[in-house]
Amino acid sequence: MSDRCLEDLGIPIYISSLGIKAGMLPTPVTVWRLVNLVPKIQPNLIPGWIAGKSTIIGAS
């Protein structure tokens, strides 16, 4: 499922607004943006990927 499909379902995707690029390590600036964004949007779920494996970082 692509980001566009999720957005079509009304699920916002914030990765592009953070400046994070696929396959690259996050910079301190992108981490700072994420830390500031999370309290504002109060997500129910934050997915994360580590070494090719999916994991749930946080859920409420």
Backbone bond lengths (Angstrom), bond angles and torsions (degrees), N, CA, C in turn:
res aa  C-N    CA-C-N  psi(-1)  N-CA   C-N-CA  omega(-1)  CA-C   N-CA-C  phi
1 M - - - 1.458 - - 1.526 107.95 -
2 S 1.286 116.93 131.22 1.467 121.16 -178.02 1.524 110.97 -89.20
3 D 1.340 115.41 165.62 1.460 120.67 176.49 1.521 110.79 -57.77
4 R 1.337 116.30 -38.99 1.466 120.58 -178.60 1.526 110.67 -61.13
5 C 1.331 117.90 -41.66 1.467 121.12 178.90 1.523 110.84 -62.39
6 L 1.312 117.00 -41.09 1.461 120.29 178.79 1.524 110.68 -64.46
7 E 1.321 116.76 -42.62 1.462 120.45 178.54 1.525 110.81 -64.89
8 D 1.326 117.63 -34.79 1.471 121.12 176.71 1.526 111.46 -63.17
9 L 1.333 116.32 -27.10 1.467 121.72 178.09 1.528 111.99 -86.27
10 G 1.331 117.07 1.96 1.457 120.83 179.29 1.514 113.86 88.57
11 I 1.339 117.16 13.26 1.458 121.85 179.58 1.531 107.47 -99.52
12 P 1.349 118.34 111.69 1.465 119.95 -177.76 1.529 112.07 -71.44
13 I 1.321 115.49 144.41 1.461 123.29 177.56 1.526 107.00 -116.30
14 Y 1.331 117.63 124.46 1.462 121.65 -174.08 1.521 113.88 -107.36
15 I 1.318 118.83 -3.10 1.464 120.82 -174.13 1.519 112.38 -57.66
16 S 1.332 118.52 -41.91 1.462 119.87 -177.00 1.530 111.36 -69.39
17 S 1.323 117.97 -32.53 1.462 120.12 179.74 1.529 111.99 -73.03
18 L 1.332 117.48 -16.92 1.462 120.90 178.27 1.522 111.78 -85.46
19 G 1.331 117.35 -15.23 1.456 120.55 -178.96 1.516 113.37 82.96
20 I 1.340 117.87 18.72 1.458 122.00 179.11 1.525 108.39 -86.57
21 K 1.323 116.48 130.43 1.458 122.22 179.33 1.526 109.42 -104.73
22 A 1.333 115.93 142.00 1.465 121.23 179.35 1.523 110.17 -60.28
23 G 1.329 116.94 135.20 1.447 122.16 176.53 1.515 115.63 80.99
24 M 1.323 117.70 1.64 1.459 120.49 -179.48 1.533 109.92 -115.68
25 L 1.305 115.41 148.61 1.462 119.80 176.00 1.521 109.54 -69.92
26 P 1.330 117.07 142.76 1.467 118.58 177.68 1.524 110.72 -69.29
27 T 1.308 115.22 146.56 1.460 121.14 177.04 1.535 108.19 -89.79
28 P 1.323 117.44 165.99 1.466 118.68 175.43 1.535 112.54 -56.24
29 V 1.334 116.83 -33.83 1.468 120.51 179.56 1.527 110.64 -65.55
30 T 1.345 117.99 -43.56 1.466 119.68 -179.36 1.525 111.32 -68.66
31 V 1.329 116.44 -35.54 1.474 119.46 176.19 1.527 109.43 -64.25
32 W 1.331 117.53 -43.00 1.463 122.15 178.62 1.527 110.84 -60.63
33 R 1.338 116.47 -43.04 1.467 120.58 178.18 1.527 110.45 -60.73
34 L 1.333 116.82 -43.13 1.463 120.67 179.68 1.528 110.96 -64.17
35 V 1.323 116.36 -44.75 1.474 120.86 179.80 1.523 110.57 -59.95
36 N 1.313 117.74 -37.47 1.465 121.27 179.02 1.528 112.99 -78.07
37 L 1.327 117.70 -29.10 1.456 121.70 -177.84 1.530 112.34 -75.69
38 V 1.319 117.68 -39.19 1.474 121.57 -174.04 1.529 112.77 -55.46
39 P 1.332 121.16 -48.61 1.462 119.45 179.42 1.535 113.02 -65.14
40 K 1.333 116.71 -28.76 1.462 119.99 -178.92 1.523 112.22 -72.09
41 I 1.338 117.43 -41.73 1.472 120.18 -176.18 1.519 112.97 -94.83
42 Q 1.324 118.13 -14.27 1.468 124.41 179.23 1.532 111.92 43.57
43 P 1.344 116.40 65.50 1.467 119.87 -176.43 1.525 112.72 -68.60
44 N 1.325 115.19 151.21 1.461 120.70 173.96 1.522 111.02 -81.92
45 L 1.324 116.19 -24.01 1.457 121.11 -174.86 1.522 109.58 -149.69
46 I 1.338 116.36 136.50 1.460 121.85 174.24 1.529 106.56 -125.92
47 P 1.343 117.39 103.33 1.468 118.84 178.68 1.520 110.48 -78.23
48 G 1.308 116.91 151.94 1.452 121.05 177.50 1.512 110.18 -142.84
49 W 1.314 116.35 157.20 1.450 121.39 -179.66 1.515 109.09 -127.36
50 I 1.337 115.66 132.30 1.459 121.42 179.45 1.523 107.82 -131.56
51 A 1.317 116.97 120.58 1.472 122.94 175.93 1.533 112.32 46.92
52 G 1.330 115.88 45.76 1.456 119.53 175.95 1.509 115.20 81.01
53 K 1.317 117.90 2.26 1.468 121.02 179.17 1.517 109.67 -114.25
54 S 1.313 115.68 139.77 1.458 120.58 178.60 1.525 109.62 -84.94
55 T 1.310 115.28 144.14 1.452 120.67 176.40 1.532 108.64 -148.40
56 I 1.305 116.86 156.37 1.444 121.86 175.62 1.522 107.45 -95.01
57 I 1.332 116.19 120.01 1.471 120.24 -179.94 1.519 109.86 -80.43
58 G 1.316 116.99 -41.18 1.456 119.25 179.79 1.506 110.93 -160.61
59 A 1.301 116.26 147.27 1.472 121.06 177.66 1.516 107.41 -147.75
60 S 1.331 114.40 146.11 1.469 117.33 177.56 1.504 109.73 -120.37
